[in-house]
C-alpha cells in the first residue's frame, strides 16, 4: 500500500510523526505537510505565489507556507511517484466534529485527496497525549480497507478518544451532524460545543463518512 500522508499541524507535529512511524511498518509512506501549523486553513489553495519544498533526510517533505490542500495537490501531482493508493491526513491534535469539518485543514487535506480521485482518511485525537492509540486505530482501519476499499467520492473522518489503546472499546460509525449552538469567536469553544452535539463516545472511535462528488480540475 502506498500512502500520501499530510496534516494541518505541520510536518514536525507529534501526530503526523507518530502516524508515519506506525504506517511505515506495513506501507510505503510519503509525508508531504506544511512547514508550520496551518490549522483552520480549510480547503484554501495557494494561487498567486510559488511554493517551495524542503526534503528532510528521512524523505519527509515540507511545503513552505503551504496549506494542507497545497500539500496533497503537490503530493499527488508531483512529489509522490508512483502515485498513492490512499491519502491520509492527521493525526490532528484535537477532534474534528460537527461544523469543525468546515474549517479543519485536516479534513480538507483528505477532501483534496477525494477531489483528486483517491480514497482518503482524516484522523483526529480528542486530546494531545495518546497519539499512539490513534495511530494503531488508523492502521487497523487501513488494513480493513485493503479488503473492502472505500467507495469513490467518500472519505472517513475518524475521531479517536485520548485514551490508552486497551481502553478503547470499539469503533462506531456515526453520521456527520452540525452544531446548533450559538457561534463563538473562540475556536476551542466551538470545538467543545461540537463534541456535545455530536456525542463523541468516550471509549469508542467515531467514524463519520463524508460524502461528496468527485470534482474535476
PyMOL commands that set and color helices and strands:
alter all, ss='L'
color gray80, all
select helices_A, chain A and resi 14-23+68-79+100-103+105-115+131-147+165-167+187-198
alter helices_A, ss='H'
color red, helices_A
select strands_A, chain A and resi 2-6+28-34+52-55+61-64+86-93+119-126+154-161+170-174+204-211
alter strands_A, ss='S'
color yellow, strands_A
deselect
rebuild
show_as cartoon
